[in-house]
Amino acid sequence: MRFFSTLLFIGVLGLFVAGCGSPSGRVKVANIAPAEQVEIEMFDIENPPEKAFREIAILSYDGVAGEYLDAVRQFRLKARELGANAIMLDDPISYAGDRHPYEHFMFRAIAIVYDDRRASR
């Protein structure tokens, strides 16, 4: 009986450790060859581009205040992967998260593509 209790404990411990080692939910980005890289323009959500555009993705990044530049870099990489022309940065949302006592932010952006069909109408 003690053998089964020990085996059960090891199994539960293994599942717990595997769960704690899972990815942290960052924006996943594929590597892109340098020849395929296109410059992604950046805009503030309150000052969108003058060209006609359409939204293709809403992007978010969990972090602390010091990770803002990392978040922007990840947004640009993800937008490039999605075929976007630009991103529009939104104000971060502050909330209590698992990094307490540090202020935790949800950085947000919208990936867009320029819509030439609307511009020709």
C-alpha positions as CSV (number, residue, x, y, z in Angstrom):
1,M,0.0,0.0,0.0
2,R,2.8,2.4,0.8
3,F,4.3,1.7,-2.7
4,F,1.1,2.9,-4.4
5,S,0.9,6.1,-2.1
6,T,4.5,6.9,-3.1
7,L,3.8,6.3,-6.7
8,L,0.7,8.5,-6.6
9,F,2.7,11.2,-4.9
10,I,5.4,11.1,-7.5
11,G,2.8,11.2,-10.3
12,V,1.0,14.2,-8.8
13,L,4.4,16.0,-8.2
14,G,5.4,15.3,-11.8
15,L,2.1,16.8,-13.1
16,F,2.6,19.9,-10.9
17,V,6.1,20.4,-12.0
18,A,5.1,20.0,-15.7
19,G,2.3,22.6,-15.2
20,C,4.6,25.1,-13.6
21,G,7.1,24.7,-16.5
22,S,4.6,25.6,-19.2
23,P,5.0,28.6,-21.5
24,S,4.2,31.9,-20.0
25,G,1.8,33.2,-22.6
26,R,4.1,35.6,-24.4
27,V,3.4,36.5,-28.0
28,K,4.8,33.6,-30.2
29,V,6.8,34.7,-33.2
30,A,8.2,32.7,-36.0
31,N,11.7,33.4,-37.3
32,I,11.6,35.3,-40.6
33,A,14.5,35.4,-43.1
34,P,16.0,38.9,-43.5
35,A,15.0,39.1,-47.1
36,E,11.3,38.8,-46.1
37,Q,11.4,41.5,-43.4
38,V,9.2,44.5,-44.0
39,E,9.3,47.6,-41.9
40,I,6.2,47.7,-39.7
41,E,4.9,51.2,-39.1
42,M,3.7,52.3,-35.6
43,F,0.8,54.5,-34.8
44,D,-1.0,55.6,-31.6
45,I,-4.5,54.3,-31.4
46,E,-5.7,57.9,-31.1
47,N,-3.8,59.0,-34.3
48,P,-4.4,56.2,-36.8
49,P,-2.9,56.3,-40.3
50,E,-4.5,58.5,-42.9
51,K,-4.6,55.6,-45.4
52,A,-7.6,53.3,-45.4
53,F,-6.9,50.2,-43.3
54,R,-8.5,47.2,-41.7
55,E,-7.7,45.4,-38.5
56,I,-6.4,41.9,-38.7
57,A,-5.4,41.1,-35.1
58,I,-5.6,42.3,-31.6
59,L,-2.3,41.7,-29.8
60,S,-1.5,41.7,-26.1
61,Y,1.5,41.2,-23.9
62,D,1.6,40.7,-20.1
63,G,4.5,42.5,-18.4
64,V,5.8,45.2,-16.1
65,A,6.6,48.8,-16.9
66,G,10.2,48.1,-17.8
67,E,9.1,45.6,-20.5
68,Y,7.3,48.2,-22.7
69,L,10.1,48.1,-25.4
70,D,10.1,44.3,-25.4
71,A,6.3,44.3,-25.9
72,V,6.6,46.7,-28.8
73,R,9.3,44.6,-30.4
74,Q,7.1,41.4,-30.0
75,F,4.1,43.2,-31.5
76,R,6.1,44.3,-34.5
77,L,7.5,40.8,-35.0
78,K,4.0,39.2,-34.7
79,A,2.5,41.8,-37.1
80,R,5.2,41.0,-39.6
81,E,4.4,37.3,-39.3
82,L,0.7,38.0,-39.9
83,G,1.4,40.1,-43.0
84,A,0.4,43.4,-41.4
85,N,1.6,46.8,-42.6
86,A,1.5,48.6,-39.2
87,I,0.5,48.3,-35.6
88,M,-1.6,50.8,-33.6
89,L,-0.5,50.9,-29.9
90,D,-3.1,51.3,-27.3
91,D,-2.6,52.4,-23.7
92,P,-1.6,49.6,-21.3
93,I,-4.0,48.4,-18.7
94,S,-2.7,48.1,-15.1
95,Y,-3.9,45.3,-13.0
96,A,-2.8,43.0,-10.1
97,G,-1.3,39.8,-11.5
98,D,1.1,37.0,-10.5
99,R,4.1,39.4,-10.4
100,H,2.8,41.2,-7.2
101,P,4.1,43.6,-5.7
102,Y,5.3,44.9,-9.1
103,E,2.8,46.9,-11.1
104,H,1.5,44.5,-13.8
105,F,0.5,45.7,-17.3
106,M,-1.4,44.3,-20.2
107,F,0.2,46.0,-23.2
108,R,-2.1,46.1,-26.2
109,A,-1.9,46.8,-30.0
110,I,-3.9,46.2,-33.1
111,A,-2.2,44.8,-36.3
112,I,-3.6,46.4,-39.5
113,V,-3.2,46.1,-43.2
114,Y,-3.7,49.0,-45.6
115,D,-6.9,48.5,-47.6
116,D,-6.4,49.7,-51.2
117,R,-10.0,48.7,-52.1
118,R,-11.5,51.4,-49.9
119,A,-9.0,54.0,-51.1
120,S,-10.1,53.6,-54.7
121,R,-13.8,54.0,-54.0
